[in-house]
Every structure is written in C-alpha cells, then in structure tokens.
C-alpha cells in the first residue's frame, strides 16, 4: 500500500508507533539513516533493545510496513513522526543531535499541508525553538500556515501487558489550534483517548514531569532502603504496609540502579535541585550494591578478591532483552575492580562484555548458584525460580525484593 505516514527513527518510540499505525491500516514507512539498519528490519530482524519481537516485526512487514534509508519517501507522506532518541550526553543534558538530523532530513522533502509531530523526549521549547526553524529553513514553508507542527511525547511502558498503544492516552500540543486538531485527528486513529495540552511547551513539560516523578520517587525509596538497612528494618515490609493507604501514596520499590531510555530531565540553565539530587542518589545505588556484596562476603569469612560471584539478570527491565543503562554493567565493573571472578545468567542475553572483557555465561543455573560464593539477583525475570535458587545458593543478595521473606538477604 502507498505510504501515508513516515516514522523517522525506529527505536523504542518509532517502532511501536509504526506498529500501531500499520495495525489500523495506515500505510507506513520507517526512515533510518543507515541502509544496513533498514535492510535488517526488512529482513525481520528487530533492534537488539527489544522494542518489538521478531514475530511482531514480521506481522508488520506482512501488512505492508517497510524501512528505508532513502529520504525521497519523506516527500510522499501526509504525516511524519520524529521519534529520534535523545540520550543523556556526558554532562547529563539531553543529546538532541538525532532530533536535529531527523528534522533537517525531513525539511528538504516537506510538502505543504503535512503534519509533523515530534515524539522524542525534549526540553520545553525544543519543538518551537529547535525543530521549527530547521523545518522552515529547509523547506521554505512556514509552520502553522503551510504545515502543521505538534508535539506528542512518547508514553509507552515496554513489555507491559496492561497498557499498550491503544489504551494509553496521548498528550497533544500544537503550534496553533489547527495544529493541535490535526495531530488529535491522527492519534485518534491509534489510541482510545487524546488529551489536548494548551500548547507545545505544556505537552513537552508534561513528559518532563512524568519522567522526573518516576526518578524522584525511586530516589526516595532507594534512600529509605539504605536507611532501613542501617536501622535493621525490613524495607520491603515497610513498603507493603505503606501501600495499603488508599490515598496520597503510590508505592515505588528500590533497586540496584535506574536503567532504561528515560533518564531524569534537567533543563539547561535552570536549577532543579530535587531532580538533580534524585539523579545523584540513584546513580549511587550500584556502588551501594557492591558495598553490600563485599560486606556479605566478609561476614562469611570471604574477601571480594578472588571470590566467585554469579550475577542474575543484566537487562534494565524484567522479561526484556534491552540493556540500555542497566545498572548491572556498573556493578560488574566495580566487582571486577575488586578482584572478583564473575559469571552471569540472563535468559535474554547470550553474551555480555564489561570493559572489553567477556563475562562467562552460566549454562547450568542451579549448579552455578551452588558453586558461587555469592549470587546477586539484579533483575527478576519471570523464568527464575527464586525459591529454588535461594535453596541452592551459598549466599543470595536480592536487590529486587522478589524472593520470599527470609529466603535471601535483601537490599
């Protein structure tokens, strides 16, 4: 079928958007800069981060979806979604280079009356101050008059069985009221509910609030985990009790660190002390896990140097292969720095390298747990029999709170 929609960027945001559009019969083409990436997708090989399974990608291809690195296709669509990644740079700021590149590529092919939507996580003001000028300069068209410009921040929970594209409301902000309505009409075909923001910056800021809300609350419970351990209090029982309150409380749980594609967003030139502190607290958790692991070994007459440690679960989220910013990598690096010998197991990861060193994979899980001086549960995949592992392991440190009470040492 002829393409009516172009999705620029086929990662965590772009592939699910293309999947949702293809599912409702919208002719969709995905644009990626590198020909080898387009070829892999068209051959049914999804990216390693697991935005879609191979089976889901094959179903999309069967319905007419195609990926390309030819920008000429961008001039034949009525709607274009910019879903480029905005990872944190070395200074913690969002890297907007992929967004700029996508907007510049689209601009040279932009036609009048096209709807352009930025889905990438950005700072408030980015759509108007960064994307709009690139589109206007490259096309000679004017946003709000010759083409529609909107922002609809990505809002997906990868791997969730409860919430997918159709039943997750989408927030829409536009340069003009007509832009908002054009975007609302498009997303109304993909989702059950569209929420209209007052304008572009309000939609952008809504995503910032959602992202920072998560990080601040995770930091709070991580801080509580450290405090409760020092006081000899069972933090997991504290959370269990607190979450029975039917109002004014939402339960978050601690962990070995915060991974994933959505880091805390701090606007350049504007102080956000609470968000900055939350980022620092969460960034310290891998170091805290390593200290707890070394202390456990010491309590049982062993040193971290020369000890055999088994790491279970190295992805950032349960039951997904995505390793984006997973804390397991830093934890492993610090343990290797202490002289520990490591093996790992993850049902979704067949090979794992830390600092250029291949970490051996445990093929026999229970035998490896029994042989290891300490087993660390860093991610709770559904396939793990934690009761059985707890019975086999010499020592088990559970950083996820997934083991039955009393079966293991918990964060």
Buried (B, 14 or more C-beta within 10 A) or exposed (E): EEBBBBBBBBBBBBBBBBBBBBBEEBBBBBBBBEEEBBBBBBEBEBBEBBBBEEEBBBBBBEBBBBBBBEBEBBEBBBBBBBBBBBBBEEEBBBBBEBBBBBBBBBBEBBBEEBBBBBBBBBBBEBBBEBBBEBBBEBBEBEBBEBBBBBBBBBBBEBEEEEEBBEEBEBBBBBBBEEBBBBBBBBBEEBBEEBBBBEBBBBBBBBBBEBBBBBBBBBBBBBBBBBEBBEEEEBBBEBBEEEEEEEEEEEEBBBBBBBBBBBBBBBBEEEEBEEBEEBBEBBBBBBBBBBEBBBEBBEEEEBEBEEBBBBBBBBBBBBBBBBBBBBBBBBBBBBBBEBEBBBBBBBBBBEEBEBEEEEBEBBEEBBEBBBBBBBBBBBBBBEEBEBEEBBEBBBBBBBBBBBBEEEBBBBB
